[in-house]
Amino acid sequence: MTDAFARLSATSPLVLWLLPLALLPLLVSAQRRTPVPAIEAGPADLLSRAVGCTLTAAGILGLAGLIVGLAGPYRRGETVIRTGIGAQVSMLVDRSGSMNETFAGRQPSGAEESKAAASRRLLGDFVGSREHDQFAVTAFSTAPMLVVPMTDRHEAVRAAIRAIDRPGLDYTNVARGLAMALSQFGTENANVSRALLMVSDGAAVIDPRVQGTLRAAFAKVRPNLYWLFLRTKGSPSISDKPAGEDTPQAAPERHLDLFFKSLGTPYRAFEAEGPEAVAAAIRQIEALERDPIPYTERRPRRDLSGWAYGAALLGLVLLAAGKLAEADLHRGKQTAMPRVEDAAPARRMAA
């Protein structure tokens, strides 16, 4: 209650110095006064006293409401920390040239979707599925590009995801993309569920000198790592060993998977050969990331002058009703008792 009063303010607070004028109805009454010889001789009239007190209170309410309304009262906005269900998800989206192809490995034609278009559509649905999730979007090809930082503004995130359908470049530098995606988690809310979702149709060789830096970054952030591998039909699987020499240059996807498994962080890989498999993988990821997450609720400033003017209107209506219900006792006596000069002719006729 104390905090609620502390957030009250006014646009023109100096007007509130006029509030003592609201006590005028205690000193002066606007009701008609009728002279009575001895009011103490009559019985106690509790109804009249109640009506009198009500009209006095109505006058105070009317004046006070008008003064407070003119001062422009309002309740200041505030920021409230609440807890919901969700996660912080940093999405790392491959924008290499191969993402412009379909899952069959050719340029889309007719109703066919490219890998980038399918990812855009399904990730956009994922963003809108839960109210309190927070997202960041990073695109990578030759160099990483931060599209939108970690935010709970889902419409902005969906707009960022729509941008991943633009043509990409040929080279895939996954190491720099991972580093930028990890940096979006920041140092706050360490107890929040964090997930790094990488959407890619291939991999590149990570320099051993960079691997140590990435290991340190993953150990510091400790996110749940998901790799949504958009596999072109007919291409090797993540787990397939090459027929010849088993090196990162010969099987980059396999060795990237082995690198992720060696990080010591929760990791799952999903191989998808079509939009339906991508949607199924996203549903699984959504089901796995369901932990409490604090979120900020911003309450805007609220104008209270309407309540003040409403109270003033109530007081004025009561005063008007009391004024209309007044009785002129003096006029009633004049009508009921004939004057002396009007009664004299009647006495002469009777004589």
C-alpha positions in Angstrom: 0.0 0.0 0.0 2.8 2.4 0.9 4.5 1.6 -2.5 1.2 2.3 -4.3 1.0 5.8 -2.7 4.7 6.5 -3.4 4.0 6.1 -7.1 1.3 8.7 -7.2 2.1 12.1 -8.7 0.5 15.0 -10.5 1.1 17.1 -13.6 0.4 20.4 -11.8 1.0 19.6 -8.1 0.7 23.3 -7.1 -3.0 23.1 -7.7 -3.3 20.7 -4.8 -2.7 23.7 -2.4 -6.3 24.6 -3.1 -7.6 21.5 -1.4 -8.4 23.3 1.9 -11.2 25.0 -0.1 -13.0 21.7 -0.2 -13.8 22.2 3.5 -16.0 25.3 2.7 -19.2 23.2 2.9 -18.5 22.7 6.6 -18.8 26.5 7.1 -21.3 27.6 4.4 -24.4 25.7 3.1 -25.9 26.3 -0.3 -29.3 25.0 0.9 -32.3 27.3 1.4 -32.7 28.5 5.0 -36.3 28.7 6.4 -36.9 30.6 9.6 -38.5 28.5 12.4 -39.4 30.0 15.8 -38.1 27.2 17.9 -36.6 24.1 16.2 -35.7 22.6 19.5 -39.4 22.2 20.2 -39.8 19.6 17.4 -38.8 15.9 17.7 -35.3 14.7 16.7 -35.3 14.1 13.0 -32.5 11.6 12.2 -33.4 11.5 8.5 -32.9 15.2 8.2 -29.6 15.1 9.9 -28.4 12.2 7.7 -29.5 14.2 4.6 -27.7 17.3 5.8 -24.4 15.3 6.5 -24.7 13.6 3.1 -25.1 17.0 1.3 -22.2 18.4 3.2 -20.0 15.4 2.3 -21.2 15.8 -1.3 -20.0 19.4 -1.4 -16.6 18.4 0.0 -16.3 15.6 -2.5 -17.3 17.8 -5.5 -14.8 20.5 -4.7 -12.0 18.1 -3.8 -12.6 16.1 -7.0 -12.5 19.2 -9.2 -9.3 20.4 -7.6 -7.5 17.0 -7.8 -8.7 16.6 -11.4 -7.3 19.9 -12.4 -3.9 18.9 -10.8 -3.7 16.0 -13.3 -3.1 13.0 -11.0 -1.4 9.9 -12.4 0.3 6.7 -11.3 3.9 6.4 -12.4 4.9 3.5 -14.5 7.0 0.7 -13.1 9.0 -2.4 -14.0 7.9 -5.7 -12.4 10.1 -8.8 -12.5 7.9 -11.9 -12.9 8.6 -15.6 -13.6 7.3 -17.5 -16.5 8.1 -20.7 -18.5 10.6 -20.5 -21.3 14.3 -20.1 -22.2 16.9 -17.8 -23.7 17.5 -19.1 -27.2 20.4 -17.8 -29.4 19.7 -18.9 -33.0 22.7 -19.2 -35.3 21.5 -19.5 -38.9 23.7 -20.6 -41.8 23.5 -18.1 -44.7 26.0 -19.9 -47.0 25.0 -20.2 -50.7 23.9 -23.8 -50.3 21.0 -22.7 -48.1 19.4 -21.2 -51.2 19.0 -24.7 -52.6 16.2 -27.2 -51.8 16.7 -30.3 -49.7 17.1 -32.1 -53.0 20.2 -30.0 -53.8 18.8 -27.9 -56.6 17.4 -24.4 -57.1 13.8 -24.2 -56.0 11.1 -24.1 -58.7 7.3 -23.9 -58.4 6.1 -24.7 -55.0 9.5 -26.0 -53.8 11.1 -24.3 -50.8 14.7 -23.6 -50.3 16.3 -24.6 -47.0 16.5 -21.0 -46.0 12.8 -20.4 -46.8 11.7 -23.5 -44.8 13.9 -22.5 -41.9 12.4 -19.0 -41.9 8.9 -20.2 -41.9 9.3 -22.9 -39.1 11.6 -20.8 -36.9 9.0 -17.9 -37.1 6.3 -20.3 -35.8 8.7 -21.4 -33.0 9.2 -17.8 -31.9 5.5 -17.2 -31.4 4.8 -20.4 -29.5 5.6 -19.2 -26.0 5.1 -15.7 -24.5 8.2 -15.5 -22.3 10.9 -16.9 -24.4 13.8 -14.6 -25.3 15.6 -14.8 -28.6 18.7 -13.6 -30.4 19.4 -14.2 -34.1 22.9 -14.4 -35.7 23.5 -15.1 -39.3 26.8 -16.5 -40.5 28.6 -17.3 -43.7 32.0 -15.7 -44.5 31.6 -13.5 -41.4 28.9 -13.5 -38.7 26.3 -10.8 -38.5 24.2 -10.0 -35.5 20.6 -9.6 -36.7 18.9 -9.0 -33.4 20.3 -9.2 -29.8 18.6 -11.1 -27.0 15.1 -9.7 -26.6 11.6 -10.7 -25.7 10.2 -8.6 -28.5 9.0 -11.4 -30.6 7.8 -9.3 -33.6 11.3 -8.0 -34.0 12.7 -11.5 -33.8 10.3 -12.7 -36.5 11.3 -9.8 -38.7 15.0 -10.8 -38.2 14.2 -14.4 -39.1 12.4 -13.3 -42.3 15.7 -11.7 -43.3 17.5 -15.1 -43.5 15.8 -15.8 -46.8 18.1 -13.3 -48.5 20.8 -14.7 -50.7 23.9 -15.8 -48.8 27.6 -16.3 -49.6 29.5 -19.5 -50.4 31.9 -19.8 -47.5 30.9 -21.1 -44.0 32.8 -19.8 -41.0 31.1 -21.6 -38.2 33.7 -20.8 -35.5 33.1 -17.0 -35.6 29.3 -17.6 -35.8 29.4 -19.7 -32.7 31.4 -17.1 -30.8 29.0 -14.3 -31.7 25.9 -16.5 -30.8 27.4 -17.4 -27.4 28.1 -13.7 -26.7 24.3 -12.9 -26.9 23.7 -14.6 -23.5 25.6 -12.0 -21.5 26.5 -12.5 -17.9 23.0 -11.9 -16.2 20.4 -14.5 -15.4 22.9 -17.3 -15.1 20.2 -19.6 -13.7 18.0 -19.2 -16.8 17.8 -22.1 -19.3 20.0 -21.2 -22.2 19.9 -22.9 -25.6 22.1 -22.3 -28.6 20.3 -23.5 -31.8 22.5 -23.8 -34.9 20.6 -24.2 -38.2 23.0 -25.3 -40.9 23.2 -27.6 -43.9 27.0 -28.2 -43.6 30.1 -27.3 -41.7 33.5 -26.0 -42.1 36.8 -26.9 -40.5 37.4 -25.2 -37.1 41.0 -24.2 -36.6 42.5 -26.0 -33.6 43.7 -22.7 -32.3 40.1 -21.4 -32.2 38.8 -24.6 -30.7 40.3 -23.7 -27.3 38.6 -20.3 -27.3 35.3 -21.9 -28.1 35.7 -24.5 -25.4 36.3 -21.7 -22.8 33.3 -19.8 -24.0 31.0 -22.9 -23.8 32.3 -23.7 -20.4 31.5 -20.2 -19.2 28.0 -19.9 -20.6 27.1 -23.7 -20.5 24.1 -23.5 -22.9 22.2 -26.5 -24.2 23.5 -27.0 -27.7 21.3 -28.1 -30.6 22.4 -28.6 -34.1 19.6 -28.7 -36.7 21.5 -30.2 -39.6 19.6 -29.6 -42.9 20.9 -32.5 -44.8 20.7 -32.6 -48.5 19.3 -35.9 -49.8 22.0 -38.2 -50.8 24.7 -36.4 -48.8 26.6 -38.2 -46.0 25.1 -38.3 -42.5 26.8 -36.7 -39.5 27.8 -40.2 -38.2 29.1 -41.6 -41.5 32.8 -42.2 -41.6 34.5 -41.3 -44.9 35.7 -44.2 -47.1 39.2 -42.8 -47.2 41.1 -40.7 -44.6 38.9 -39.6 -41.7 40.0 -35.9 -41.4 38.0 -32.7 -40.7 38.7 -31.7 -44.4 37.2 -35.0 -45.7 34.2 -35.1 -43.3 33.6 -31.6 -41.8 30.1 -32.4 -40.5 31.2 -35.5 -38.7 34.1 -33.8 -37.0 32.0 -30.8 -36.0 29.6 -33.2 -34.4 32.6 -34.8 -32.6 33.8 -31.4 -31.5 30.3 -30.5 -30.0 30.3 -33.8 -28.1 33.6 -33.1 -26.6 32.5 -29.7 -25.1 31.0 -31.2 -22.0 27.8 -29.3 -22.5 24.3 -30.9 -23.1 24.2 -31.4 -26.9 21.8 -33.0 -29.4 21.9 -33.1 -33.2 18.9 -33.4 -35.4 19.2 -34.5 -39.1 16.4 -33.2 -41.2 15.9 -34.0 -44.9 12.7 -32.0 -45.4 10.5 -29.3 -43.9 8.5 -31.9 -42.0 11.6 -33.2 -40.3 12.7 -29.6 -39.5 9.3 -29.0 -37.8 9.5 -32.2 -35.8 13.0 -31.3 -34.6 11.9 -27.8 -33.5 8.9 -29.3 -31.6 11.3 -31.5 -29.7 13.6 -28.6 -28.9 10.6 -26.6 -27.7 9.5 -29.4 -25.4 13.0 -29.8 -23.9 13.4 -26.1 -23.1 10.7 -25.6 -20.5 12.2 -24.1 -17.4 11.3 -21.1 -15.2 12.6 -17.8 -16.6 12.3 -14.3 -15.1 10.9 -11.7 -17.4 10.3 -8.0 -17.1 6.7 -6.6 -17.2 6.6 -2.9 -17.9 3.5 -1.1 -16.6 2.9 2.3 -18.3 1.9 5.5 -16.6 -1.8 5.6 -15.8 -3.9 8.8 -15.8 -6.1 9.1 -12.7 -7.8 12.4 -13.5 -10.9 10.5 -14.7 -11.5 9.0 -11.3 -11.2 12.5 -9.7 -13.7 14.1 -12.1 -16.0 11.1 -11.6 -16.0 11.7 -7.8 -16.6 15.4 -8.4 -19.5 14.5 -10.7 -21.0 12.3 -8.0 -20.8 15.0 -5.4 -22.4 17.6 -7.8 -25.2 15.2 -8.8 -26.1 14.7 -5.1 -26.0 18.5 -4.5 -28.3 19.1 -7.5 -30.7 16.4 -6.3 -30.8 18.0 -2.8 -31.4 21.4 -4.3 -34.3 20.1 -6.5 -35.9 18.4 -3.4 -35.9 21.5 -1.3 -39.3 22.5 0.1 -40.3 26.2 0.6 -42.0 26.0 3.9 -42.6 29.8 4.0 -44.5 29.7 0.7 -46.5 26.7 1.9 -47.7 28.6 4.9 -48.8 31.6 2.8 -50.9 29.4 0.6 -52.5 27.5 3.5 -53.5 30.6 5.7 -55.6 33.4 4.1 -54.5 36.9 4.6 -56.5 39.2 7.1 -57.5 41.7 4.4 -58.9 38.8 2.2 -61.1 37.5 5.2 -62.7 40.9 6.1 -65.2 41.0 3.2 -66.4 37.5 4.1 -67.1 38.7 7.7 -69.2 41.7 6.4 -71.3 39.4 4.2 -71.9 37.1 7.1 -73.1 40.0 9.2 
